[in-house]
Amino acid sequence: MSVTSKFIYLFTVHFILFNILESSAEESCETIPTEIHLTKEEYDDLGRLRRSCSGDVSVNKCEGMCNSQVQPSVVTPTGFLKECFCCRENFLRERIVTLSHCYDPDGIRLDEEEFAMMEVRLREPAECKCYKCGDYNR
């Protein structure tokens, strides 16, 4: 066996073992609750700030790892075939949250019942899943 053949053989064995180990790694893409600070401003018909409301809101996010791989290829221009997967939303749900700290343009807290709170509509992940990177079709 020539030196070149030994090198190709070792490279192939190493590559196969690496892929077996890599593909057996568990994916852990999941929906996780988190808290964010949300601020929403409301303007009148002339574009003047009417009020600004904020609050801490519990929402879901997608987080985790997905299996990806890179392998040598004689077909692709770069010499490598890349299969990348990322954790992102599979389904979004719409929800209404209430912001309870509202202020007028001068920074004075609003106490009038009609202006003291603001309802905001937001979309959050209801379910997360591993998707091929760049694939926006679902």
N, CA, C and O atoms as a GROMACS GRO file, in nm:
protein
  552
    1MET      N    1   0.086  -0.117   0.000
    1MET     CA    2   0.000   0.000   0.000
    1MET      C    3   0.090   0.124   0.000
    1MET      O    4   0.180   0.135   0.083
    2SER      N    5   0.067   0.215  -0.093
    2SER     CA    6   0.149   0.336  -0.104
    2SER      C    7   0.114   0.435   0.006
    2SER      O    8   0.012   0.421   0.074
    3VAL      N    9   0.199   0.534   0.023
    3VAL     CA   10   0.178   0.637   0.125
    3VAL      C   11   0.047   0.712   0.098
    3VAL      O   12  -0.030   0.740   0.190
    4THR      N   13   0.023   0.743  -0.029
    4THR     CA   14  -0.101   0.814  -0.066
    4THR      C   15  -0.223   0.729  -0.033
    4THR      O   16  -0.322   0.782   0.019
    5SER      N   17  -0.218   0.602  -0.062
    5SER     CA   18  -0.331   0.512  -0.032
    5SER      C   19  -0.355   0.503   0.117
    5SER      O   20  -0.470   0.500   0.162
    6LYS      N   21  -0.246   0.496   0.196
    6LYS     CA   22  -0.259   0.490   0.342
    6LYS      C   23  -0.323   0.618   0.395
    6LYS      O   24  -0.409   0.614   0.482
    7PHE      N   25  -0.280   0.733   0.341
    7PHE     CA   26  -0.334   0.861   0.383
    7PHE      C   27  -0.485   0.869   0.353
    7PHE      O   28  -0.564   0.909   0.439
    8ILE      N   29  -0.523   0.831   0.233
    8ILE     CA   30  -0.664   0.835   0.194
    8ILE      C   31  -0.744   0.738   0.280
    8ILE      O   32  -0.856   0.770   0.322
    9TYR      N   33  -0.688   0.620   0.308
    9TYR     CA   34  -0.755   0.522   0.392
    9TYR      C   35  -0.776   0.578   0.533
    9TYR      O   36  -0.886   0.568   0.588
   10LEU      N   37  -0.669   0.635   0.593
   10LEU     CA   38  -0.679   0.691   0.729
   10LEU      C   39  -0.778   0.807   0.732
   10LEU      O   40  -0.858   0.819   0.825
   11PHE      N   41  -0.773   0.892   0.631
   11PHE     CA   42  -0.864   1.004   0.624
   11PHE      C   43  -1.009   0.955   0.617
   11PHE      O   44  -1.096   1.009   0.684
   12THR      N   45  -1.033   0.854   0.535
   12THR     CA   46  -1.167   0.798   0.519
   12THR      C   47  -1.217   0.736   0.649
   12THR      O   48  -1.331   0.760   0.688
   13VAL      N   49  -1.133   0.658   0.716
   13VAL     CA   50  -1.171   0.596   0.843
   13VAL      C   51  -1.200   0.703   0.947
   13VAL      O   52  -1.301   0.696   1.018
   14HIS      N   53  -1.111   0.804   0.957
   14HIS     CA   54  -1.132   0.914   1.053
   14HIS      C   55  -1.263   0.986   1.023
   14HIS      O   56  -1.340   1.015   1.114
   15PHE      N   57  -1.288   1.014   0.895
   15PHE     CA   58  -1.408   1.086   0.854
   15PHE      C   59  -1.534   1.006   0.888
   15PHE      O   60  -1.631   1.062   0.938
   16ILE      N   61  -1.533   0.876   0.860
   16ILE     CA   62  -1.649   0.791   0.889
   16ILE      C   63  -1.675   0.786   1.039
   16ILE      O   64  -1.789   0.801   1.083
   17LEU      N   65  -1.570   0.766   1.119
   17LEU     CA   66  -1.585   0.763   1.264
   17LEU      C   67  -1.638   0.896   1.317
   17LEU      O   68  -1.724   0.898   1.404
   18PHE      N   69  -1.586   1.007   1.264
   18PHE     CA   70  -1.631   1.139   1.306
   18PHE      C   71  -1.779   1.157   1.274
   18PHE      O   72  -1.855   1.207   1.358
   19ASN      N   73  -1.822   1.116   1.155
   19ASN     CA   74  -1.963   1.128   1.117
   19ASN      C   75  -2.053   1.042   1.204
   19ASN      O   76  -2.162   1.084   1.241
   20ILE      N   77  -2.008   0.921   1.238
   20ILE     CA   78  -2.087   0.833   1.323
   20ILE      C   79  -2.104   0.897   1.461
   20ILE      O   80  -2.214   0.901   1.515
   21LEU      N   81  -1.995   0.947   1.517
   21LEU     CA   82  -2.001   1.011   1.648
   21LEU      C   83  -2.086   1.138   1.643
   21LEU      O   84  -2.167   1.163   1.732
   22GLU      N   85  -2.066   1.218   1.538
   22GLU     CA   86  -2.138   1.343   1.523
   22GLU      C   87  -2.287   1.321   1.504
   22GLU      O   88  -2.368   1.393   1.564
   23SER      N   89  -2.326   1.224   1.423
   23SER     CA   90  -2.468   1.202   1.396
   23SER      C   91  -2.539   1.138   1.514
   23SER      O   92  -2.661   1.143   1.522
   24SER      N   93  -2.464   1.079   1.607
   24SER     CA   94  -2.527   1.019   1.723
   24SER      C   95  -2.550   1.122   1.834
   24SER      O   96  -2.617   1.093   1.932
   25ALA      N   97  -2.493   1.241   1.818
   25ALA     CA   98  -2.516   1.346   1.917
   25ALA      C   99  -2.664   1.380   1.916
   25ALA      O  100  -2.724   1.395   1.810
   26GLU      N  101  -2.722   1.394   2.034
   26GLU     CA  102  -2.865   1.418   2.042
   26GLU      C  103  -2.900   1.563   2.013
   26GLU      O  104  -2.832   1.655   2.058
   27GLU      N  105  -3.006   1.582   1.938
   27GLU     CA  106  -3.058   1.715   1.913
   27GLU      C  107  -3.137   1.758   2.035
   27GLU      O  108  -3.202   1.676   2.101
   28SER      N  109  -3.131   1.886   2.066
   28SER     CA  110  -3.200   1.934   2.186
   28SER      C  111  -3.276   2.064   2.160
   28SER      O  112  -3.277   2.153   2.245
   29CYS      N  113  -3.338   2.075   2.045
   29CYS     CA  114  -3.415   2.194   2.009
   29CYS      C  115  -3.546   2.194   2.086
   29CYS      O  116  -3.627   2.102   2.072
   30GLU      N  117  -3.567   2.298   2.168
   30GLU     CA  118  -3.688   2.300   2.249
   30GLU      C  119  -3.741   2.440   2.271
   30GLU      O  120  -3.672   2.539   2.248
   31THR      N  121  -3.865   2.446   2.316
   31THR     CA  122  -3.931   2.572   2.349
   31THR      C  123  -3.905   2.600   2.496
   31THR      O  124  -3.936   2.518   2.582
   32ILE      N  125  -3.847   2.717   2.524
   32ILE     CA  126  -3.808   2.751   2.661
   32ILE      C  127  -3.871   2.885   2.700
   32ILE      O  128  -3.867   2.980   2.622
   33PRO      N  129  -3.930   2.893   2.819
   33PRO     CA  130  -3.985   3.021   2.864
   33PRO      C  131  -3.871   3.117   2.904
   33PRO      O  132  -3.770   3.075   2.960
   34THR      N  133  -3.890   3.245   2.873
   34THR     CA  134  -3.793   3.346   2.910
   34THR      C  135  -3.867   3.475   2.940
   34THR      O  136  -3.985   3.487   2.907
   35GLU      N  137  -3.801   3.571   3.001
   35GLU     CA  138  -3.865   3.698   3.032
   35GLU      C  139  -3.793   3.809   2.958
   35GLU      O  140  -3.670   3.815   2.956
   36ILE      N  141  -3.872   3.898   2.896
   36ILE     CA  142  -3.815   4.011   2.823
   36ILE      C  143  -3.879   4.140   2.875
   36ILE      O  144  -3.989   4.138   2.930
   37HIS      N  145  -3.810   4.251   2.855
   37HIS     CA  146  -3.865   4.382   2.887
   37HIS      C  147  -3.917   4.440   2.756
   37HIS      O  148  -3.842   4.454   2.660
   38LEU      N  149  -4.044   4.474   2.752
   38LEU     CA  150  -4.109   4.520   2.631
   38LEU      C  151  -4.155   4.664   2.648
   38LEU      O  152  -4.214   4.699   2.751
   39THR      N  153  -4.128   4.748   2.547
   39THR     CA  154  -4.172   4.887   2.548
   39THR      C  155  -4.246   4.915   2.418
   39THR      O  156  -4.201   4.877   2.310
   40LYS      N  157  -4.361   4.980   2.429
   40LYS     CA  158  -4.443   5.013   2.312
   40LYS      C  159  -4.487   5.159   2.324
   40LYS      O  160  -4.535   5.202   2.429
   41GLU      N  161  -4.470   5.233   2.215
   41GLU     CA  162  -4.511   5.373   2.213
   41GLU      C  163  -4.638   5.388   2.130
   41GLU      O  164  -4.656   5.317   2.031
   42GLU      N  165  -4.724   5.480   2.171
   42GLU     CA  166  -4.848   5.507   2.098
   42GLU      C  167  -4.847   5.653   2.054
   42GLU      O  168  -4.818   5.743   2.132
   43TYR      N  169  -4.879   5.674   1.924
   43TYR     CA  170  -4.877   5.808   1.867
   43TYR      C  171  -5.018   5.850   1.823
   43TYR      O  172  -5.101   5.765   1.791
   44ASP      N  173  -5.043   5.982   1.821
   44ASP     CA  174  -5.172   6.030   1.773
   44ASP      C  175  -5.168   6.043   1.620
   44ASP      O  176  -5.068   6.009   1.557
   45ASP      N  177  -5.277   6.092   1.562
   45ASP     CA  178  -5.289   6.102   1.416
   45ASP      C  179  -5.186   6.196   1.353
   45ASP      O  180  -5.155   6.183   1.234
   46LEU      N  181  -5.133   6.290   1.431
   46LEU     CA  182  -5.034   6.385   1.379
   46LEU      C  183  -4.890   6.336   1.400
   46LEU      O  184  -4.795   6.406   1.365
   47GLY      N  185  -4.876   6.217   1.458
   47GLY     CA  186  -4.743   6.160   1.478
   47GLY      C  187  -4.678   6.201   1.608
   47GLY      O  188  -4.558   6.178   1.626
   48ARG      N  189  -4.755   6.263   1.698
   48ARG     CA  190  -4.700   6.304   1.828
   48ARG      C  191  -4.714   6.189   1.928
   48ARG      O  192  -4.814   6.117   1.927
   49LEU      N  193  -4.614   6.174   2.013
   49LEU     CA  194  -4.617   6.069   2.115
   49LEU      C  195  -4.731   6.095   2.212
   49LEU      O  196  -4.739   6.202   2.272
   50ARG      N  197  -4.818   5.996   2.228
   50ARG     CA  198  -4.931   6.008   2.320
   50ARG      C  199  -4.893   5.947   2.455
   50ARG      O  200  -4.916   6.006   2.561
   51ARG      N  201  -4.834   5.827   2.449
   51ARG     CA  202  -4.790   5.759   2.572
   51ARG      C  203  -4.690   5.651   2.537
   51ARG      O  204  -4.682   5.605   2.423
   52SER      N  205  -4.614   5.611   2.637
   52SER     CA  206  -4.517   5.503   2.625
   52SER      C  207  -4.541   5.406   2.740
   52SER      O  208  -4.546   5.446   2.856
   53CYS      N  209  -4.556   5.278   2.706
   53CYS     CA  210  -4.584   5.178   2.809
   53CYS      C  211  -4.478   5.068   2.804
   53CYS      O  212  -4.425   5.036   2.698
   54SER      N  213  -4.450   5.011   2.920
   54SER     CA  214  -4.350   4.904   2.927
   54SER      C  215  -4.388   4.804   3.035
   54SER      O  216  -4.476   4.829   3.118
   55GLY      N  217  -4.318   4.691   3.033
   55GLY     CA  218  -4.340   4.589   3.134
   55GLY      C  219  -4.254   4.467   3.105
   55GLY      O  220  -4.203   4.450   2.994
   56ASP      N  221  -4.238   4.383   3.205
   56ASP     CA  222  -4.166   4.257   3.190
   56ASP      C  223  -4.268   4.150   3.152
   56ASP      O  224  -4.371   4.134   3.218
   57VAL      N  225  -4.238   4.075   3.045
   57VAL     CA  226  -4.332   3.979   2.989
   57VAL      C  227  -4.265   3.842   2.975
   57VAL      O  228  -4.151   3.833   2.929
   58SER      N  229  -4.336   3.737   3.014
   58SER     CA  230  -4.286   3.600   2.994
   58SER      C  231  -4.327   3.555   2.855
   58SER      O  232  -4.445   3.559   2.820
   59VAL      N  233  -4.229   3.511   2.775
   59VAL     CA  234  -4.254   3.462   2.639
   59VAL      C  235  -4.172   3.335   2.616
   59VAL      O  236  -4.080   3.305   2.692
   60ASN      N  237  -4.205   3.263   2.511
   60ASN     CA  238  -4.128   3.144   2.473
   60ASN      C  239  -4.022   3.181   2.371
   60ASN      O  240  -4.038   3.274   2.293
   61LYS      N  241  -3.912   3.105   2.373
   61LYS     CA  242  -3.809   3.118   2.271
   61LYS      C  243  -3.762   2.978   2.232
   61LYS      O  244  -3.782   2.882   2.306
   62CYS      N  245  -3.699   2.969   2.115
   62CYS     CA  246  -3.642   2.842   2.070
   62CYS      C  247  -3.494   2.841   2.105
   62CYS      O  248  -3.422   2.939   2.082
   63GLU      N  249  -3.450   2.731   2.161
   63GLU     CA  250  -3.309   2.721   2.197
   63GLU      C  251  -3.266   2.574   2.192
   63GLU      O  252  -3.344   2.484   2.225
   64GLY      N  253  -3.144   2.552   2.148
   64GLY     CA  254  -3.092   2.416   2.148
   64GLY      C  255  -2.995   2.391   2.036
   64GLY      O  256  -2.955   2.483   1.964
   65MET      N  257  -2.958   2.265   2.021
   65MET     CA  258  -2.860   2.225   1.920
   65MET      C  259  -2.924   2.130   1.821
   65MET      O  260  -3.011   2.049   1.856
   66CYS      N  261  -2.879   2.141   1.696
   66CYS     CA  262  -2.925   2.052   1.590
   66CYS      C  263  -2.802   1.993   1.522
   66CYS      O  264  -2.700   2.061   1.509
   67ASN      N  265  -2.811   1.870   1.479
   67ASN     CA  266  -2.699   1.804   1.413
   67ASN      C  267  -2.674   1.864   1.275
   67ASN      O  268  -2.766   1.880   1.195
   68SER      N  269  -2.548   1.897   1.248
   68SER     CA  270  -2.504   1.947   1.118
   68SER      C  271  -2.379   1.870   1.081
   68SER      O  272  -2.314   1.810   1.166
   69GLN      N  273  -2.346   1.874   0.953
   69GLN     CA  274  -2.224   1.804   0.912
   69GLN      C  275  -2.162   1.869   0.788
   69GLN      O  276  -2.230   1.935   0.710
   70VAL      N  277  -2.033   1.848   0.775
   70VAL     CA  278  -1.958   1.889   0.657
   70VAL      C  279  -1.878   1.768   0.612
   70VAL      O  280  -1.810   1.705   0.693
   71GLN      N  281  -1.888   1.734   0.483
   71GLN     CA  282  -1.812   1.619   0.434
   71GLN      C  283  -1.748   1.652   0.300
   71GLN      O  284  -1.803   1.731   0.222
   72PRO      N  285  -1.633   1.593   0.271
   72PRO     CA  286  -1.567   1.617   0.142
   72PRO      C  287  -1.657   1.574   0.027
   72PRO      O  288  -1.733   1.478   0.038
   73SER      N  289  -1.646   1.648  -0.083
   73SER     CA  290  -1.727   1.618  -0.200
   73SER      C  291  -1.650   1.656  -0.326
   73SER      O  292  -1.589   1.763  -0.333
   74VAL      N  293  -1.653   1.569  -0.425
   74VAL     CA  294  -1.590   1.601  -0.553
   74VAL      C  295  -1.690   1.669  -0.647
   74VAL      O  296  -1.652   1.717  -0.753
   75VAL      N  297  -1.816   1.674  -0.608
   75VAL     CA  298  -1.920   1.732  -0.691
   75VAL      C  299  -1.937   1.883  -0.667
   75VAL      O  300  -1.962   1.958  -0.762
   76THR      N  301  -1.923   1.928  -0.543
   76THR     CA  302  -1.946   2.069  -0.510
   76THR      C  303  -1.823   2.153  -0.542
   76THR      O  304  -1.711   2.104  -0.531
   77PRO      N  305  -1.841   2.280  -0.581
   77PRO     CA  306  -1.729   2.367  -0.616
   77PRO      C  307  -1.631   2.391  -0.501
   77PRO      O  308  -1.511   2.408  -0.524
   78THR      N  309  -1.682   2.393  -0.376
   78THR     CA  310  -1.595   2.420  -0.261
   78THR      C  311  -1.517   2.296  -0.218
   78THR      O  312  -1.420   2.307  -0.144
   79GLY      N  313  -1.560   2.179  -0.264
   79GLY     CA  314  -1.494   2.056  -0.223
   79GLY      C  315  -1.555   1.995  -0.098
   79GLY      O  316  -1.509   1.892  -0.049
   80PHE      N  317  -1.660   2.060  -0.044
   80PHE     CA  318  -1.727   2.010   0.075
   80PHE      C  319  -1.878   2.017   0.058
   80PHE      O  320  -1.930   2.111  -0.002
   81LEU      N  321  -1.947   1.920   0.111
   81LEU     CA  322  -2.093   1.920   0.114
   81LEU      C  323  -2.133   1.956   0.256
   81LEU      O  324  -2.098   1.885   0.351
   82LYS      N  325  -2.206   2.065   0.270
   82LYS     CA  326  -2.244   2.113   0.403
   82LYS      C  327  -2.394   2.093   0.424
   82LYS      O  328  -2.475   2.132   0.340
   83GLU      N  329  -2.429   2.034   0.534
   83GLU     CA  330  -2.568   2.018   0.574
   83GLU      C  331  -2.583   2.080   0.713
   83GLU      O  332  -2.548   2.019   0.814
   84CYS      N  333  -2.635   2.201   0.715
   84CYS     CA  334  -2.649   2.275   0.840
   84CYS      C  335  -2.794   2.277   0.884
   84CYS      O  336  -2.884   2.300   0.803
   85PHE      N  337  -2.817   2.254   1.011
   85PHE     CA  338  -2.951   2.258   1.068
   85PHE      C  339  -2.951   2.351   1.188
   85PHE      O  340  -2.854   2.354   1.264
   86CYS      N  341  -3.059   2.426   1.206
   86CYS     CA  342  -3.068   2.517   1.320
   86CYS      C  343  -3.203   2.505   1.388
   86CYS      O  344  -3.302   2.463   1.328
   87CYS      N  345  -3.206   2.542   1.514
   87CYS     CA  346  -3.324   2.532   1.598
   87CYS      C  347  -3.407   2.659   1.580
   87CYS      O  348  -3.359   2.770   1.606
   88ARG      N  349  -3.532   2.642   1.535
   88ARG     CA  350  -3.620   2.758   1.523
   88ARG      C  351  -3.767   2.717   1.530
   88ARG      O  352  -3.799   2.598   1.538
   89GLU      N  353  -3.854   2.817   1.527
   89GLU     CA  354  -3.997   2.793   1.548
   89GLU      C  355  -4.059   2.705   1.441
   89GLU      O  356  -4.030   2.719   1.322
   90ASN      N  357  -4.141   2.614   1.484
   90ASN     CA  358  -4.218   2.528   1.395
   90ASN      C  359  -4.360   2.583   1.382
   90ASN      O  360  -4.426   2.567   1.279
   91PHE      N  361  -4.406   2.647   1.489
   91PHE     CA  362  -4.541   2.701   1.493
   91PHE      C  363  -4.541   2.823   1.583
   91PHE      O  364  -4.484   2.819   1.692
   92LEU      N  365  -4.604   2.933   1.539
   92LEU     CA  366  -4.616   3.054   1.620
   92LEU      C  367  -4.759   3.069   1.669
   92LEU      O  368  -4.854   3.032   1.600
   93ARG      N  369  -4.772   3.122   1.788
   93ARG     CA  370  -4.906   3.153   1.837
   93ARG      C  371  -4.912   3.302   1.870
   93ARG      O  372  -4.813   3.363   1.910
   94GLU      N  373  -5.030   3.358   1.851
   94GLU     CA  374  -5.049   3.499   1.880
   94GLU      C  375  -5.106   3.511   2.020
   94GLU      O  376  -5.188   3.431   2.064
   95ARG      N  377  -5.058   3.614   2.090
   95ARG     CA  378  -5.098   3.632   2.229
   95ARG      C  379  -5.111   3.780   2.260
   95ARG      O  380  -5.043   3.862   2.198
   96ILE      N  381  -5.197   3.814   2.352
   96ILE     CA  382  -5.210   3.953   2.396
   96ILE      C  383  -5.151   3.965   2.536
   96ILE      O  384  -5.189   3.890   2.626
   97VAL      N  385  -5.058   4.060   2.552
   97VAL     CA  386  -4.997   4.085   2.683
   97VAL      C  387  -5.032   4.228   2.726
   97VAL      O  388  -5.058   4.314   2.643
   98THR      N  389  -5.033   4.250   2.856
   98THR     CA  390  -5.066   4.381   2.910
   98THR      C  391  -4.942   4.448   2.967
   98THR      O  392  -4.872   4.390   3.051
   99LEU      N  393  -4.916   4.570   2.920
   99LEU     CA  394  -4.806   4.651   2.974
   99LEU      C  395  -4.868   4.746   3.076
   99LEU      O  396  -4.961   4.820   3.044
  100SER      N  397  -4.816   4.745   3.198
  100SER     CA  398  -4.882   4.817   3.306
  100SER      C  399  -4.809   4.942   3.355
  100SER      O  400  -4.855   5.007   3.449
  101HIS      N  401  -4.699   4.978   3.293
  101HIS     CA  402  -4.627   5.099   3.331
  101HIS      C  403  -4.633   5.197   3.215
  101HIS      O  404  -4.551   5.191   3.123
  102CYS      N  405  -4.731   5.288   3.220
  102CYS     CA  406  -4.752   5.382   3.109
  102CYS      C  407  -4.722   5.525   3.154
  102CYS      O  408  -4.755   5.566   3.265
  103TYR      N  409  -4.657   5.599   3.063
  103TYR     CA  410  -4.614   5.736   3.092
  103TYR      C  411  -4.651   5.828   2.977
  103TYR      O  412  -4.656   5.786   2.861
  104ASP      N  413  -4.676   5.955   3.012
  104ASP     CA  414  -4.704   6.053   2.908
  104ASP      C  415  -4.572   6.102   2.848
  104ASP      O  416  -4.465   6.061   2.895
  105PRO      N  417  -4.575   6.188   2.744
  105PRO     CA  418  -4.450   6.232   2.680
  105PRO      C  419  -4.352   6.304   2.774
  105PRO      O  420  -4.233   6.311   2.746
  106ASP      N  421  -4.403   6.356   2.887
  106ASP     CA  422  -4.316   6.424   2.984
  106ASP      C  423  -4.260   6.329   3.089
  106ASP      O  424  -4.187   6.372   3.178
  107GLY      N  425  -4.293   6.201   3.079
  107GLY     CA  426  -4.242   6.102   3.174
  107GLY      C  427  -4.324   6.088   3.301
  107GLY      O  428  -4.280   6.025   3.397
  108ILE      N  429  -4.443   6.147   3.302
  108ILE     CA  430  -4.531   6.138   3.419
  108ILE      C  431  -4.618   6.013   3.404
  108ILE      O  432  -4.680   5.989   3.301
  109ARG      N  433  -4.621   5.934   3.512
  109ARG     CA  434  -4.696   5.808   3.508
  109ARG      C  435  -4.846   5.836   3.493
  109ARG      O  436  -4.900   5.923   3.560
  110LEU      N  437  -4.910   5.760   3.406
  110LEU     CA  438  -5.053   5.776   3.381
  110LEU      C  439  -5.132   5.686   3.476
  110LEU      O  440  -5.105   5.566   3.486
  111ASP      N  441  -5.229   5.745   3.547
  111ASP     CA  442  -5.309   5.671   3.644
  111ASP      C  443  -5.453   5.651   3.598
  111ASP      O  444  -5.524   5.567   3.653
  112GLU      N  445  -5.496   5.728   3.498
  112GLU     CA  446  -5.632   5.715   3.449
  112GLU      C  447  -5.651   5.573   3.395
  112GLU      O  448  -5.565   5.523   3.323
  113GLU      N  449  -5.760   5.510   3.430
  113GLU     CA  450  -5.784   5.370   3.394
  113GLU      C  451  -5.770   5.346   3.243
  113GLU      O  452  -5.718   5.242   3.202
  114GLU      N  453  -5.816   5.438   3.164
  114GLU     CA  454  -5.814   5.424   3.018
  114GLU      C  455  -5.672   5.423   2.960
  114GLU      O  456  -5.647   5.360   2.858
  115PHE      N  457  -5.578   5.493   3.024
  115PHE     CA  458  -5.442   5.508   2.971
  115PHE      C  459  -5.334   5.440   3.056
  115PHE      O  460  -5.218   5.437   3.015
  116ALA      N  461  -5.369   5.388   3.173
  116ALA     CA  462  -5.270   5.332   3.266
  116ALA      C  463  -5.213   5.197   3.219
  116ALA      O  464  -5.108   5.154   3.266
  117MET      N  465  -5.285   5.131   3.126
  117MET     CA  466  -5.239   5.001   3.075
  117MET      C  467  -5.256   4.998   2.924
  117MET      O  468  -5.340   5.067   2.867
  118MET      N  469  -5.172   4.914   2.859
  118MET     CA  470  -5.180   4.897   2.714
  118MET      C  471  -5.172   4.749   2.681
  118MET      O  472  -5.087   4.677   2.732
  119GLU      N  473  -5.263   4.706   2.595
  119GLU     CA  474  -5.258   4.568   2.547
  119GLU      C  475  -5.179   4.563   2.417
  119GLU      O  476  -5.201   4.643   2.327
  120VAL      N  477  -5.087   4.466   2.409
  120VAL     CA  478  -5.001   4.451   2.292
  120VAL      C  479  -5.016   4.309   2.240
  120VAL      O  480  -5.016   4.213   2.317
  121ARG      N  481  -5.027   4.298   2.110
  121ARG     CA  482  -5.039   4.166   2.045
  121ARG      C  483  -4.898   4.124   2.000
  121ARG      O  484  -4.829   4.201   1.934
  122LEU      N  485  -4.858   4.003   2.037
  122LEU     CA  486  -4.727   3.953   1.993
  122LEU      C  487  -4.737   3.808   1.950
  122LEU      O  488  -4.832   3.737   1.986
  123ARG      N  489  -4.638   3.765   1.874
  123ARG     CA  490  -4.631   3.625   1.830
  123ARG      C  491  -4.509   3.562   1.894
  123ARG      O  492  -4.402   3.622   1.900
  124GLU      N  493  -4.527   3.440   1.941
  124GLU     CA  494  -4.417   3.369   2.006
  124GLU      C  495  -4.416   3.223   1.961
  124GLU      O  496  -4.520   3.171   1.919
  125PRO      N  497  -4.300   3.157   1.969
  125PRO     CA  498  -4.294   3.016   1.931
  125PRO      C  499  -4.380   2.931   2.025
  125PRO      O  500  -4.369   2.942   2.147
  126ALA      N  501  -4.464   2.848   1.966
  126ALA     CA  502  -4.542   2.753   2.046
  126ALA      C  503  -4.475   2.616   2.041
  126ALA      O  504  -4.498   2.530   2.126
  127GLU      N  505  -4.391   2.597   1.938
  127GLU     CA  506  -4.322   2.470   1.916
  127GLU      C  507  -4.194   2.499   1.838
  127GLU      O  508  -4.195   2.583   1.747
  128CYS      N  509  -4.086   2.431   1.872
  128CYS     CA  510  -3.958   2.450   1.803
  128CYS      C  511  -3.909   2.318   1.744
  128CYS      O  512  -3.943   2.210   1.792
  129LYS      N  513  -3.827   2.330   1.640
  129LYS     CA  514  -3.783   2.210   1.568
  129LYS      C  515  -3.655   2.243   1.490
  129LYS      O  516  -3.628   2.360   1.462
  130CYS      N  517  -3.576   2.141   1.457
  130CYS     CA  518  -3.456   2.160   1.375
  130CYS      C  519  -3.495   2.169   1.228
  130CYS      O  520  -3.566   2.084   1.176
  131TYR      N  521  -3.448   2.275   1.161
  131TYR     CA  522  -3.473   2.297   1.019
  131TYR      C  523  -3.342   2.316   0.946
  131TYR      O  524  -3.244   2.363   1.003
  132LYS      N  525  -3.340   2.278   0.820
  132LYS     CA  526  -3.223   2.302   0.736
  132LYS      C  527  -3.203   2.452   0.728
  132LYS      O  528  -3.298   2.526   0.698
  133CYS      N  529  -3.082   2.500   0.754
  133CYS     CA  530  -3.053   2.643   0.753
  133CYS      C  531  -3.088   2.704   0.619
  133CYS      O  532  -3.057   2.646   0.514
  134GLY      N  533  -3.152   2.818   0.621
  134GLY     CA  534  -3.192   2.886   0.498
  134GLY      C  535  -3.321   2.835   0.439
  134GLY      O  536  -3.367   2.890   0.338
  135ASP      N  537  -3.381   2.733   0.497
  135ASP     CA  538  -3.506   2.677   0.445
  135ASP      C  539  -3.623   2.746   0.515
  135ASP      O  540  -3.653   2.716   0.630
  136TYR      N  541  -3.688   2.839   0.444
  136TYR     CA  542  -3.797   2.913   0.505
  136TYR      C  543  -3.934   2.860   0.463
  136TYR      O  544  -4.037   2.917   0.500
  137ASN      N  545  -3.935   2.752   0.387
  137ASN     CA  546  -4.061   2.689   0.347
  137ASN      C  547  -4.103   2.590   0.454
  137ASN      O  548  -4.024   2.506   0.496
  138ARG      N  549  -4.226   2.600   0.496
  138ARG     CA  550  -4.277   2.506   0.597
  138ARG      C  551  -4.409   2.455   0.558
  138ARG      O  552  -4.469   2.375   0.630
   0.00000   0.00000   0.00000
